């Protein structure tokens, strides 16, 4: 009886170690994909009245201005 409990405990620990390693690899994959998506969906700048605007605060302002003009 004690031997079977010991074996069960050892196998449980081995399975947990494998699960942790596999889970960590999957988590790295997920985070890598999320970073790629964030970069590819980012807006670096916009062209407004013939000028290229790439300062984040300016881009935000111009988006808000245009949105308000169209939907107010």
N, CA, C and O atoms as a Tinker XYZ file with bonds, in Angstrom:
   288  protein
     1  N      0.816000   -1.193000    0.000000    73     2
     2  CA     0.000000    0.000000    0.000000    64     1     3
     3  C      0.861000    1.259000    0.000000    63     2     4     5
     4  O      0.593000    2.193000   -0.756000    81     3
     5  N      1.886000    1.289000    0.838000    73     3     6
     6  CA     2.769000    2.448000    0.904000    64     5     7
     7  C      3.519000    2.607000   -0.401000    63     6     8     9
     8  O      3.721000    3.731000   -0.861000    81     7
     9  N      3.936000    1.509000   -1.006000    73     7    10
    10  CA     4.664000    1.557000   -2.272000    64     9    11
    11  C      3.828000    2.159000   -3.382000    63    10    12    13
    12  O      4.342000    2.926000   -4.196000    81    11
    13  N      2.541000    1.823000   -3.429000    73    11    14
    14  CA     1.679000    2.357000   -4.489000    64    13    15
    15  C      1.446000    3.857000   -4.289000    63    14    16    17
    16  O      1.372000    4.606000   -5.263000    81    15
    17  N      1.331000    4.295000   -3.046000    73    15    18
    18  CA     1.174000    5.726000   -2.781000    64    17    19
    19  C      2.432000    6.486000   -3.185000    63    18    20    21
    20  O      2.354000    7.587000   -3.730000    81    19
    21  N      3.585000    5.896000   -2.917000    73    19    22
    22  CA     4.847000    6.518000   -3.281000    64    21    23
    23  C      4.971000    6.630000   -4.800000    63    22    24    25
    24  O      5.341000    7.679000   -5.328000    81    23
    25  N      4.656000    5.533000   -5.495000    73    23    26
    26  CA     4.705000    5.551000   -6.967000    64    25    27
    27  C      3.732000    6.588000   -7.528000    63    26    28    29
    28  O      4.061000    7.326000   -8.456000    81    27
    29  N      2.534000    6.630000   -6.952000    73    27    30
    30  CA     1.542000    7.593000   -7.413000    64    29    31
    31  C      2.040000    9.023000   -7.198000    63    30    32    33
    32  O      1.859000    9.877000   -8.065000    81    31
    33  N      2.656000    9.284000   -6.070000    73    31    34
    34  CA     3.195000   10.602000   -5.774000    64    33    35
    35  C      4.313000   10.971000   -6.748000    63    34    36    37
    36  O      4.378000   12.102000   -7.228000    81    35
    37  N      5.187000   10.015000   -7.033000    73    35    38
    38  CA     6.285000   10.264000   -7.977000    64    37    39
    39  C      5.739000   10.574000   -9.361000    63    38    40    41
    40  O      6.199000   11.515000  -10.007000    81    39
    41  N      4.763000    9.796000   -9.829000    73    39    42
    42  CA     4.191000   10.030000  -11.154000    64    41    43
    43  C      3.451000   11.365000  -11.211000    63    42    44    45
    44  O      3.481000   12.063000  -12.225000    81    43
    45  N      2.790000   11.705000  -10.110000    73    43    46
    46  CA     2.091000   12.990000  -10.074000    64    45    47
    47  C      3.091000   14.141000  -10.208000    63    46    48    49
    48  O      2.835000   15.110000  -10.922000    81    47
    49  N      4.220000   14.034000   -9.526000    73    47    50
    50  CA     5.255000   15.073000   -9.599000    64    49    51
    51  C      5.863000   15.141000  -10.998000    63    50    52    53
    52  O      6.112000   16.230000  -11.515000    81    51
    53  N      6.105000   13.969000  -11.617000    73    51    54
    54  CA     6.657000   13.959000  -12.978000    64    53    55
    55  C      5.683000   14.599000  -13.961000    63    54    56    57
    56  O      6.084000   15.382000  -14.822000    81    55
    57  N      4.410000   14.264000  -13.830000    73    55    58
    58  CA     3.399000   14.837000  -14.727000    64    57    59
    59  C      3.319000   16.349000  -14.547000    63    58    60    61
    60  O      3.183000   17.096000  -15.516000    81    59
    61  N      3.405000   16.779000  -13.311000    73    59    62
    62  CA     3.355000   18.218000  -13.035000    64    61    63
    63  C      4.547000   18.933000  -13.664000    63    62    64    65
    64  O      4.398000   20.030000  -14.202000    81    63
    65  N      5.719000   18.325000  -13.601000    73    63    66
    66  CA     6.919000   18.919000  -14.194000    64    65    67
    67  C      6.763000   19.041000  -15.706000    63    66    68    69
    68  O      7.119000   20.066000  -16.287000    81    67
    69  N      6.234000   18.003000  -16.340000    73    67    70
    70  CA     6.015000   18.035000  -17.795000    64    69    71
    71  C      4.969000   19.099000  -18.122000    63    70    72    73
    72  O      5.132000   19.864000  -19.073000    81    71
    73  N      3.908000   19.145000  -17.339000    73    71    74
    74  CA     2.843000   20.115000  -17.579000    64    73    75
    75  C      3.375000   21.538000  -17.452000    63    74    76    77
    76  O      3.040000   22.403000  -18.262000    81    75
    77  N      4.198000   21.779000  -16.441000    73    75    78
    78  CA     4.766000   23.119000  -16.265000    64    77    79
    79  C      5.652000   23.511000  -17.442000    63    78    80    81
    80  O      5.585000   24.645000  -17.914000    81    79
    81  N      6.478000   22.588000  -17.917000    73    79    82
    82  CA     7.368000   22.876000  -19.054000    64    81    83
    83  C      6.561000   23.145000  -20.320000    63    82    84    85
    84  O      6.839000   24.099000  -21.046000    81    83
    85  N      5.559000   22.303000  -20.584000    73    83    86
    86  CA     4.727000   22.483000  -21.780000    64    85    87
    87  C      3.924000   23.779000  -21.690000    63    86    88    89
    88  O      3.825000   24.528000  -22.662000    81    87
    89  N      3.359000   24.032000  -20.522000    73    87    90
    90  CA     2.569000   25.243000  -20.335000    64    89    91
    91  C      3.407000   26.489000  -20.522000    63    90    92    93
    92  O      2.936000   27.472000  -21.095000    81    91
    93  N      4.647000   26.464000  -20.046000    73    91    94
    94  CA     5.539000   27.611000  -20.179000    64    93    95
    95  C      5.845000   27.868000  -21.656000    63    94    96    97
    96  O      5.869000   29.020000  -22.090000    81    95
    97  N      6.076000   26.818000  -22.418000    73    95    98
    98  CA     6.337000   26.981000  -23.848000    64    97    99
    99  C      5.128000   27.574000  -24.563000    63    98   100   101
   100  O      5.273000   28.441000  -25.425000    81    99
   101  N      3.940000   27.107000  -24.204000    73    99   102
   102  CA     2.727000   27.624000  -24.831000    64   101   103
   103  C      2.509000   29.085000  -24.457000    63   102   104   105
   104  O      2.068000   29.880000  -25.287000    81   103
   105  N      2.815000   29.440000  -23.212000    73   103   106
   106  CA     2.656000   30.824000  -22.766000    64   105   107
   107  C      3.617000   31.746000  -23.511000    63   106   108   109
   108  O      3.244000   32.858000  -23.886000    81   107
   109  N      4.853000   31.292000  -23.729000    73   107   110
   110  CA     5.814000   32.088000  -24.503000    64   109   111
   111  C      5.300000   32.325000  -25.911000    63   110   112   113
   112  O      5.410000   33.430000  -26.442000    81   111
   113  N      4.733000   31.276000  -26.520000    73   111   114
   114  CA     4.171000   31.397000  -27.867000    64   113   115
   115  C      3.045000   32.433000  -27.875000    63   114   116   117
   116  O      2.990000   33.289000  -28.758000    81   115
   117  N      2.154000   32.350000  -26.895000    73   115   118
   118  CA     1.031000   33.279000  -26.819000    64   117   119
   119  C      1.521000   34.723000  -26.698000    63   118   120   121
   120  O      1.034000   35.605000  -27.406000    81   119
   121  N      2.473000   34.965000  -25.812000    73   119   122
   122  CA     2.969000   36.324000  -25.613000    64   121   123
   123  C      3.699000   36.839000  -26.852000    63   122   124   125
   124  O      3.596000   38.020000  -27.183000    81   123
   125  N      4.427000   35.975000  -27.529000    73   123   126
   126  CA     5.110000   36.384000  -28.760000    64   125   127
   127  C      4.081000   36.795000  -29.814000    63   126   128   129
   128  O      4.253000   37.811000  -30.488000    81   127
   129  N      3.017000   36.009000  -29.957000    73   127   130
   130  CA     1.970000   36.333000  -30.933000    64   129   131
   131  C      1.268000   37.641000  -30.568000    63   130   132   133
   132  O      0.947000   38.441000  -31.447000    81   131
   133  N      1.031000   37.858000  -29.277000    73   131   134
   134  CA     0.380000   39.099000  -28.842000    64   133   135
   135  C      1.246000   40.318000  -29.148000    63   134   136   137
   136  O      0.733000   41.353000  -29.572000    81   135
   137  N      2.566000   40.198000  -28.933000    73   135   138
   138  CA     3.475000   41.311000  -29.246000    64   137   139
   139  C      3.477000   41.600000  -30.741000    63   138   140   141
   140  O      3.445000   42.761000  -31.149000    81   139
   141  N      3.515000   40.555000  -31.561000    73   139   142
   142  CA     3.506000   40.731000  -33.021000    64   141   143
   143  C      2.222000   41.427000  -33.452000    63   142   144   145
   144  O      2.251000   42.331000  -34.287000    81   143
   145  N      1.102000   41.009000  -32.889000    73   143   146
   146  CA    -0.184000   41.611000  -33.248000    64   145   147
   147  C     -0.239000   43.081000  -32.820000    63   146   148   149
   148  O     -0.743000   43.924000  -33.562000    81   147
   149  N      0.270000   43.382000  -31.648000    73   147   150
   150  CA     0.286000   44.754000  -31.155000    64   149   151
   151  C      1.089000   45.655000  -32.081000    63   150   152   153
   152  O      0.652000   46.758000  -32.408000    81   151
   153  N      2.258000   45.191000  -32.506000    73   151   154
   154  CA     3.107000   45.983000  -33.390000    64   153   155
   155  C      2.465000   46.146000  -34.763000    63   154   156   157
   156  O      2.488000   47.239000  -35.328000    81   155
   157  N      1.894000   45.075000  -35.304000    73   155   158
   158  CA     1.329000   45.159000  -36.656000    64   157   159
   159  C      0.040000   45.968000  -36.694000    63   158   160   161
   160  O     -0.308000   46.505000  -37.746000    81   159
   161  N     -0.680000   46.071000  -35.576000    73   159   162
   162  CA    -1.933000   46.837000  -35.546000    64   161   163
   163  C     -1.735000   48.274000  -35.087000    63   162   164   165
   164  O     -2.692000   49.047000  -35.050000    81   163
   165  N     -0.520000   48.638000  -34.741000    73   163   166
   166  CA    -0.264000   49.987000  -34.261000    64   165   167
   167  C     -0.331000   51.014000  -35.379000    63   166   168   169
   168  O     -0.036000   50.707000  -36.534000    81   167
   169  N     -0.717000   52.224000  -35.035000    73   167   170
   170  CA    -0.759000   53.322000  -35.997000    64   169   171
   171  C      0.449000   54.201000  -35.712000    63   170   172   173
   172  O      0.543000   54.818000  -34.651000    81   171
   173  N      1.359000   54.252000  -36.654000    73   171   174
   174  CA     2.574000   55.040000  -36.480000    64   173   175
   175  C      2.344000   56.514000  -36.767000    63   174   176   177
   176  O      3.038000   57.377000  -36.230000    81   175
   177  N      1.376000   56.791000  -37.607000    73   175   178
   178  CA     1.081000   58.173000  -37.950000    64   177   179
   179  C     -0.043000   58.234000  -38.960000    63   178   180   181
   180  O     -0.516000   57.211000  -39.456000    81   179
   181  N     -0.464000   59.464000  -39.258000    73   179   182
   182  CA    -1.514000   59.670000  -40.258000    64   181   183
   183  C     -1.137000   60.867000  -41.124000    63   182   184   185
   184  O     -0.339000   61.720000  -40.738000    81   183
   185  N     -1.732000   60.895000  -42.291000    73   183   186
   186  CA    -1.551000   62.046000  -43.168000    64   185   187
   187  C     -2.793000   62.909000  -43.020000    63   186   188   189
   188  O     -3.913000   62.446000  -43.234000    81   187
   189  N     -2.587000   64.163000  -42.652000    73   187   190
   190  CA    -3.700000   65.076000  -42.411000    64   189   191
   191  C     -3.397000   66.401000  -43.102000    63   190   192   193
   192  O     -2.387000   67.043000  -42.815000    81   191
   193  N     -4.268000   66.800000  -44.004000    73   191   194
   194  CA    -4.088000   68.030000  -44.798000    64   193   195
   195  C     -2.733000   68.051000  -45.500000    63   194   196   197
   196  O     -2.072000   69.088000  -45.549000    81   195
   197  N     -2.329000   66.927000  -46.034000    73   195   198
   198  CA    -1.092000   66.856000  -46.796000    64   197   199
   199  C      0.173000   66.737000  -45.956000    63   198   200   201
   200  O      1.271000   66.682000  -46.510000    81   199
   201  N      0.045000   66.697000  -44.641000    73   199   202
   202  CA     1.214000   66.571000  -43.755000    64   201   203
   203  C      1.174000   65.238000  -43.024000    63   202   204   205
   204  O      0.111000   64.752000  -42.639000    81   203
   205  N      2.334000   64.669000  -42.843000    73   203   206
   206  CA     2.447000   63.419000  -42.098000    64   205   207
   207  C      2.604000   63.745000  -40.616000    63   206   208   209
   208  O      3.560000   64.411000  -40.218000    81   207
   209  N      1.671000   63.277000  -39.811000    73   207   210
   210  CA     1.696000   63.498000  -38.367000    64   209   211
   211  C      2.031000   62.177000  -37.694000    63   210   212   213
   212  O      1.341000   61.180000  -37.902000    81   211
   213  N      3.098000   62.164000  -36.881000    73   211   214
   214  CA     3.469000   60.909000  -36.228000    64   213   215
   215  C      3.692000   61.028000  -34.720000    63   214   216   217
   216  O      4.085000   60.055000  -34.076000    81   215
   217  N      3.450000   62.190000  -34.163000    73   215   218
   218  CA     3.541000   62.342000  -32.711000    64   217   219
   219  C      2.259000   61.765000  -32.101000    63   218   220   221
   220  O      1.162000   62.140000  -32.513000    81   219
   221  N      2.382000   60.865000  -31.131000    73   219   222
   222  CA     1.194000   60.197000  -30.584000    64   221   223
   223  C      0.108000   61.155000  -30.092000    63   222   224   225
   224  O     -1.077000   60.920000  -30.332000    81   223
   225  N      0.498000   62.230000  -29.410000    73   223   226
   226  CA    -0.516000   63.153000  -28.894000    64   225   227
   227  C     -1.217000   63.890000  -30.033000    63   226   228   229
   228  O     -2.409000   64.184000  -29.945000    81   227
   229  N     -0.482000   64.187000  -31.093000    73   227   230
   230  CA    -1.064000   64.872000  -32.257000    64   229   231
   231  C     -2.005000   63.938000  -33.024000    63   230   232   233
   232  O     -3.085000   64.346000  -33.451000    81   231
   233  N     -1.587000   62.687000  -33.193000    73   231   234
   234  CA    -2.426000   61.696000  -33.886000    64   233   235
   235  C     -3.733000   61.508000  -33.114000    63   234   236   237
   236  O     -4.811000   61.470000  -33.707000    81   235
   237  N     -3.629000   61.392000  -31.796000    73   235   238
   238  CA    -4.824000   61.233000  -30.956000    64   237   239
   239  C     -5.750000   62.439000  -31.108000    63   238   240   241
   240  O     -6.963000   62.285000  -31.254000    81   239
   241  N     -5.175000   63.629000  -31.072000    73   239   242
   242  CA    -5.969000   64.850000  -31.217000    64   241   243
   243  C     -6.696000   64.880000  -32.562000    63   242   244   245
   244  O     -7.887000   65.187000  -32.618000    81   243
   245  N     -5.981000   64.561000  -33.646000    73   243   246
   246  CA    -6.589000   64.617000  -34.975000    64   245   247
   247  C     -7.679000   63.558000  -35.155000    63   246   248   249
   248  O     -8.705000   63.824000  -35.782000    81   247
   249  N     -7.463000   62.362000  -34.608000    73   247   250
   250  CA    -8.508000   61.340000  -34.666000    64   249   251
   251  C     -9.759000   61.820000  -33.938000    63   250   252   253
   252  O    -10.872000   61.683000  -34.446000    81   251
   253  N     -9.570000   62.381000  -32.746000    73   251   254
   254  CA   -10.700000   62.867000  -31.957000    64   253   255
   255  C    -11.419000   63.986000  -32.687000    63   254   256   257
   256  O    -12.649000   64.020000  -32.722000    81   255
   257  N    -10.659000   64.901000  -33.269000    73   255   258
   258  CA   -11.228000   66.026000  -34.017000    64   257   259
   259  C    -12.095000   65.527000  -35.177000    63   258   260   261
   260  O    -13.225000   65.985000  -35.349000    81   259
   261  N    -11.575000   64.599000  -35.962000    73   259   262
   262  CA   -12.318000   64.069000  -37.106000    64   261   263
   263  C    -13.536000   63.284000  -36.655000    63   262   264   265
   264  O    -14.599000   63.381000  -37.268000    81   263
   265  N    -13.392000   62.508000  -35.590000    73   263   266
   266  CA   -14.521000   61.743000  -35.075000    64   265   267
   267  C    -15.645000   62.683000  -34.647000    63   266   268   269
   268  O    -16.810000   62.460000  -34.976000    81   267
   269  N    -15.289000   63.728000  -33.914000    73   267   270
   270  CA   -16.291000   64.674000  -33.444000    64   269   271
   271  C    -16.964000   65.406000  -34.622000    63   270   272   273
   272  O    -18.159000   65.698000  -34.582000    81   271
   273  N    -16.185000   65.690000  -35.650000    73   271   274
   274  CA   -16.729000   66.392000  -36.824000    64   273   275
   275  C    -17.768000   65.506000  -37.532000    63   274   276   277
   276  O    -18.808000   65.999000  -37.970000    81   275
   277  N    -17.486000   64.211000  -37.642000    73   275   278
   278  CA   -18.387000   63.311000  -38.365000    64   277   279
   279  C    -19.577000   62.849000  -37.543000    63   278   280   281
   280  O    -20.636000   62.573000  -38.106000    81   279
   281  N    -19.434000   62.757000  -36.228000    73   279   282
   282  CA   -20.481000   62.137000  -35.422000    64   281   283
   283  C    -21.112000   63.068000  -34.386000    63   282   284   285
   284  O    -21.748000   62.591000  -33.445000    81   283
   285  N    -20.952000   64.365000  -34.536000    73   283   286
   286  CA   -21.628000   65.249000  -33.567000    64   285   287
   287  C    -22.793000   65.969000  -34.223000    63   286   288
   288  O    -23.481000   66.754000  -33.569000    81   287
